[in-house]
Amino acid sequence: MKKRRTLLQCLATLLLCAATGAAQEQTTAKEYVFTTRPFGMKLSIKEVGPYMQAADLQIICLLKHKPEGDVYQGAAKETDSGLGGILSTLRNRGKFIGELGETFLFTPIKGSIPAIRFMIIGLGDEKELSLDSLRVVGRIAAREAVRLHAEKVAWAPVIRDEGNTRIEVGAGDCVFVEQMLHAYDTEIRLQVEGLSPEFRLKEFVIEAGPAFFDSVVKEVGEGIEKTVAELGRQDPGTYRK
């Protein structure tokens, strides 16, 4: 009887482990990792929201606050909820206006979302939103990641989730990545010349929704190739005169 009970317990444990493994497999986020690794950094597109991704630094963008009310849907809504409403509270109280390039950094409450630190970068007035806005954000993201020594960074524009369809998602992500790499290249060169403390990014995740995943992979991939080629042709001279 005792041997039979032990056998049944072992079988139950094995079934539980198998079920758990299957559940984990089903919930694994879809991800495309680019074979090109500029500066040895892992770059990927991942079908995940900013409230779900583990990172040293999670970055999102928010449009300038509207007194009549900001839009929160999809990932923007889930992220605000996961953070205990801090995004909407900051905007409604005028503590984060969302001017283009404005930043706000905080540490999420333990157990709220997986990211260790969270940064908002302003996109400015919705009427003036353009690809240039995302180019600015890309440069800021790289420099802030280096300044904060965040080895693993994740970014989501969440523009669609604020109700704005002005910019095609893949195109926006592409120019962001291009400028992020250009800015990071400058940071590396400063470090090599002893003008900045040494630090290297290890991983950068671009978060994308299911409807936009394929177009983001395509356009960001083209942007990476273009930028790597441009960096290879740039002036190798030092910044010090």
C-alpha positions in Angstrom: 0.0 0.0 0.0 2.8 2.4 0.9 4.7 1.6 -2.3 1.5 2.2 -4.3 0.9 5.6 -2.6 4.5 6.6 -3.2 4.2 5.6 -6.9 0.9 7.7 -7.2 2.6 10.7 -5.6 5.5 10.5 -8.0 3.1 10.2 -10.9 1.1 13.2 -9.7 4.3 15.2 -9.4 5.4 14.3 -12.9 2.0 15.3 -14.3 2.1 18.6 -12.4 5.6 19.4 -13.7 4.5 18.5 -17.3 1.4 20.7 -17.0 3.5 23.6 -15.6 6.0 23.2 -18.4 3.3 23.2 -21.0 1.7 26.3 -19.5 5.0 28.1 -19.5 5.6 27.2 -23.1 2.2 28.5 -24.1 2.8 31.9 -22.3 6.3 32.4 -23.7 6.3 35.7 -25.6 7.0 35.6 -29.4 10.4 37.2 -30.0 12.6 37.9 -33.0 16.3 38.3 -32.3 18.3 40.0 -35.0 21.5 38.3 -36.1 23.2 41.6 -36.5 24.6 42.5 -33.0 26.0 46.1 -33.2 28.4 46.7 -30.3 27.8 43.1 -29.2 24.3 44.1 -28.1 21.3 41.7 -28.4 18.5 43.5 -30.2 15.1 42.0 -30.5 11.4 42.6 -31.2 9.2 41.0 -28.6 5.4 40.6 -28.5 5.1 41.7 -24.9 3.7 44.7 -23.0 5.9 47.1 -20.9 4.1 45.8 -17.8 5.4 42.2 -18.4 9.0 42.5 -19.5 11.9 42.0 -17.1 14.5 44.8 -17.6 16.9 47.0 -15.7 15.2 49.9 -17.4 11.7 49.9 -19.0 11.0 53.0 -21.1 7.7 54.1 -22.6 6.6 57.3 -24.3 3.6 59.5 -23.4 2.0 62.3 -25.4 1.7 65.8 -23.8 -1.1 65.8 -21.2 -4.5 66.9 -22.3 -6.5 68.8 -19.7 -9.7 67.2 -21.1 -8.4 63.8 -20.4 -5.7 61.4 -21.7 -6.4 58.2 -23.5 -5.3 54.9 -22.0 -6.1 51.6 -23.7 -4.3 48.3 -24.4 -0.7 48.4 -23.1 -0.9 51.9 -21.8 -3.9 51.0 -19.7 -2.4 47.8 -18.4 0.9 49.5 -17.6 -0.8 52.3 -15.7 -2.9 49.7 -13.8 0.2 47.6 -13.1 2.0 50.6 -11.7 -0.9 51.5 -9.4 -2.1 54.4 -11.5 1.1 56.4 -11.2 1.2 57.4 -14.9 -2.3 58.9 -14.9 -1.7 60.5 -11.5 1.5 62.2 -12.6 -0.1 63.6 -15.7 -3.4 64.7 -14.1 -1.5 66.5 -11.3 0.8 68.3 -13.7 3.9 66.6 -12.5 4.7 65.1 -15.9 3.6 67.3 -18.7 5.0 65.2 -21.6 6.9 67.9 -23.5 9.1 66.4 -26.2 12.2 65.0 -24.5 10.9 65.5 -21.0 11.9 62.5 -18.8 10.6 61.0 -15.5 12.4 58.2 -13.8 11.1 56.1 -10.8 11.4 52.7 -9.2 8.2 50.6 -9.5 6.8 49.2 -6.2 8.2 45.8 -5.6 5.9 43.1 -7.1 4.1 45.5 -9.4 5.9 44.9 -12.7 9.1 43.1 -13.5 11.2 46.1 -14.5 13.7 47.4 -11.9 13.4 51.1 -13.0 10.8 52.8 -15.2 11.3 55.9 -17.4 8.7 58.0 -19.2 9.9 60.1 -22.2 7.6 62.8 -23.4 6.5 62.9 -27.1 5.2 66.5 -27.0 1.9 67.9 -28.4 -0.1 65.2 -30.3 -0.7 67.6 -33.2 3.1 68.0 -33.7 3.9 64.2 -33.4 6.2 63.0 -36.2 9.0 60.6 -36.9 11.4 63.3 -35.7 9.8 63.0 -32.3 10.8 59.4 -32.1 14.3 60.2 -33.3 14.7 62.5 -30.3 13.3 59.7 -28.0 15.8 57.2 -29.5 18.8 59.4 -28.7 17.5 60.1 -25.1 16.9 56.4 -24.5 20.5 55.4 -25.4 22.0 58.2 -23.3 19.8 57.6 -20.3 20.4 53.8 -20.4 24.2 54.5 -20.4 23.9 57.1 -17.7 21.9 54.7 -15.5 24.2 51.8 -16.3 21.1 49.7 -17.4 22.4 46.6 -19.1 19.0 45.3 -20.1 16.6 47.9 -21.6 13.1 47.6 -23.0 11.1 50.2 -24.9 7.5 50.6 -26.0 6.2 53.7 -27.8 2.5 52.9 -26.7 1.4 55.6 -29.2 -1.4 53.5 -30.6 -2.5 52.8 -27.0 -2.9 56.5 -26.5 -5.4 56.6 -29.4 -3.0 58.1 -32.0 -2.6 56.6 -35.4 -0.5 59.4 -37.0 2.7 57.3 -37.3 3.0 53.9 -38.8 4.3 51.6 -36.0 7.1 49.9 -37.9 8.4 53.2 -39.3 8.4 54.8 -35.9 10.2 51.9 -34.3 12.8 52.0 -37.1 13.8 55.6 -36.7 13.9 55.1 -32.9 16.4 52.2 -33.3 18.5 54.1 -35.8 19.0 57.1 -33.5 19.4 54.9 -30.5 22.3 53.2 -32.2 23.9 56.4 -33.4 23.7 57.9 -29.9 25.1 54.7 -28.3 27.9 54.7 -30.8 28.8 58.2 -29.6 28.7 57.1 -26.0 31.1 54.2 -26.8 33.5 56.5 -28.6 33.5 58.8 -25.6 34.3 55.9 -23.3 37.2 54.7 -25.6 38.7 58.2 -25.4 38.4 58.3 -21.6 35.8 61.0 -21.6 33.1 58.8 -20.0 33.0 55.8 -17.6 33.1 52.5 -19.4 29.8 50.7 -19.7 28.1 48.5 -22.3 24.5 47.7 -23.1 23.8 44.0 -23.3 20.2 43.8 -24.4 17.6 46.1 -26.0 14.1 44.9 -26.5 11.6 46.7 -28.7 8.1 45.8 -27.5 5.4 45.4 -30.1 1.7 44.3 -30.2 0.6 41.3 -32.3 -0.9 43.3 -35.0 2.4 45.2 -35.7 5.0 42.5 -34.9 5.9 41.5 -38.5 6.1 45.0 -39.9 8.2 46.1 -36.9 10.6 43.2 -37.5 11.0 44.1 -41.2 11.4 47.8 -40.8 13.7 47.7 -37.7 15.8 45.1 -39.4 16.3 47.4 -42.4 17.0 50.3 -40.0 19.7 48.3 -38.2 21.4 47.4 -41.5 21.3 51.0 -42.7 22.7 52.3 -39.4 25.5 49.8 -39.1 26.6 50.7 -42.7 26.5 54.4 -41.8 28.5 53.9 -38.6 31.1 52.0 -40.6 31.6 55.0 -42.9 31.8 57.7 -40.3 34.9 59.8 -39.4 37.2 57.6 -37.2 38.9 60.7 -35.7 38.7 61.5 -32.0 36.4 64.1 -30.4 39.3 65.8 -28.7 41.1 68.5 -30.6 
